[in-house]
Amino acid sequence: MHVAIAGNIGSGKTTLTRLLSKHFGWKPHYEDVENNPYLHSFYDDMQRWSFNLQVYFLNSRFRQVIEIRKSGKNIIQDRTIYEDAYIFAPNLHAMNLMSTRDFENYRSLFELMSSFLQAPDLLIYLRSSVSTLVEQIQQRGREYEESIRLDYLKLLNERYEAWIQKYTNGKLLIINVDDMDFNKAEDLSVVIEKINGEIHGLF
């Protein structure tokens, strides 16, 4: 079984992935942030590095999904390949931080790759307000995220909502994280209960 968690920067994907992995005994697949050779450069100069970063993520996540399906194990994945293609890359293009030539090249590559992909059995979307995102980004204190602008997060949120409203690739569970703290046992148990309800509907 393949469960994936989607959500904006700072919505709590990694924390929830870790906690659900421990609770259900699922193998976690995390976003490759620490070893990403483009991330720091991207936040320093988005226009110069946007295409390189998006292609790196596309390649990394495509490999991840192939491995997940080959493994035959129960896997929980932190962020999906769809988010890059439907949210981050188009947003960079719309903000003139990725050229039309690069964006069309990227989109063509994604369309080819996605024809070989199977969607997650369950997609969990973490819905969050910009103020909650900012608070959580500040709490984790990643140096390269300090320059993230509010308008950038707001535009990403709008794209997430538009994507989720049209998502039909598989089962979808939406969790509003504004009034939640996954590290609190009572909040986590609410999420686990909802996931159990969805999973039992898969069989």
N, C-alpha and C positions, 0 to 999 in steps of 0.2 A: 504494500500500500504506500502511496506517495501523497503526503500532506505538505502543503506549501503555505508559507505566511507572507502576505503582501502588505505593504504600507509605506508611508512617507518616511523620510529621514527622521529618526528620533521617535518613531511611533511605538517602539518596544519589540520589534521583530526578533532580535537576537536574544533578548531576555526570555521571551515567551518560547522561542525555539528550544532554549536550554532547559527550561522548566518542564515543558511537555515531553521532551526527549527523556528526561529523568522519570517522569510519572508513568508514561506509557511503555518505556523501554524501546523507543524508536531511535534509530541512528540519526544524529543531526548532521546536516550539511550546511555550513555557514558561508556567508558571503565572504569572498576573498578580499578583505580590506587591508590586512597587514602586509600581504605580499604583492599588492597591486602596485606596479612600477609607475603608474600614471596619476594616481589619485592626488598626491601632494602637488604635482605640477599643474594638474587641472584646476585646483582651487587657487593657485597663484595666477594662472592665465587660462581662463576657461575657453576663450576663442581659439587659442593655439592648440589646446590638447583635447578638446571635446570629442573629436572623431576617434582619436587613438584610444581614449578612455572607453568609449561606447563599444568599439570593436573588441577591446580586451574583455569587457564584461560579457559581451555576446558569446565570444569564444569560450570563456570560463563557464558560463551557465549552460551552454549547449553540451559541453563535456560532462557537466554535473548531471544533467537530466539523462543523458545516455547511460552514465554509470549507475544512476538510481534505478533505471528500468532493468539494466543487466543484473543488478545485485540480487533481485528477488526478495529484498528485505523490506521491512517497514521503515520508511525514511521520512524525516521532517526537514523541510528545506527553508532556509532563511532567504527570502526574496526570490522572485521568479524571473524567467527570461522575458515574460510579457511586459513587465514593468519598464525594462530598458527600452523596448520597442514602441510601446504605446504612451509612455509618460516622459521618460528622461530625454531620449533622443529628439522627439518632436518638440519638446519644451526648449531644448537648446537651439533648435532650428528656428523656432518662433521668436526667440530672444536675440536672433542674429549672432548666436555664439557657435553655430555650425552652419557652414555654407550649404546651399541647396544641392550642389554637386555631391558633397560628402553625405548629406542626409539621404539622398536618393540611392547612393551606393550602399549605405548602411541598411536602408529599408529593403532593398533587393536581396541583400545577404540574409536578413532576418526571414523574409518570406520563403527563401529556399530552405533555410534551416528548420523553420517551423513546420514545413511539410513532412519532416521526418519525426516530429515530436508528438508525444502523447501528453495530454494535459494532466495536472495533478488530480487524484481521486477526490481530494477536498482542498479547496482554497479558502484560507482564513484571511479576511481583510481587516486590518486594524484601522478604524476610522478615528481621526484625531484633529482637533482644532490646531491652528498655527501656534497659539499661545502655549499649548501643551507640548508641541514639538520643540519649541524654543527652550522651554524649561528643561526638557529631557536631554536636549543636545548640550546645554550648558552644564548639566549635572555630570555627564560622562566626560566632558572636558577634553575632547580630541582637538589637538592644536589646529589641524588643517580645516576643521569645521567652523572655526571662529569667524571666518569671513562670509559664511552663508547669509545671504540677505533674506529679509522677511518676504519681499515680493517674490523671490525665487521659491520659497516654501509654499506661499499662497498659490502660485501658478501650478506647482506640482500637485497640491491638494485638489485643485479644480480638475486637473487631468485624471487624477485617481478616481474621483467621483464619476466622471464621464465614462471611464473605462469600466468601472464596476457595474454601472447601470446597464451596460451592454454585454457583460460577461456571460457567456452561455457554454463555455468549454467543459464545465463539470459542476459538481456540487459547490456551493458557496455559503460561507458563514461570515457574517459581518459583526464585528465586536467594536463597540464604541469605547475607546480607551480614556476619554477625558476624565471620567470619575472612577478610574480603576488603577490599582497598583498590583501588577502581577506578582510582586514579592510578598503581598499579603495573602495568607492562606485562604481567607474567605473569598477574595476576588478571584484567585486562581481556580478555586473549586467551582465557581460559577461558569468560568470558561470551560473547564474540563467537562462539566455536565452538558453544556451545549455541544461540545465536540463529540461526546459519547452518543448524543442523540443523532447527530449527523452520520457518524461512522456506522451505527447500527442500521441506518437506512441504506448503507452501501452494499450490504450483504443480502 
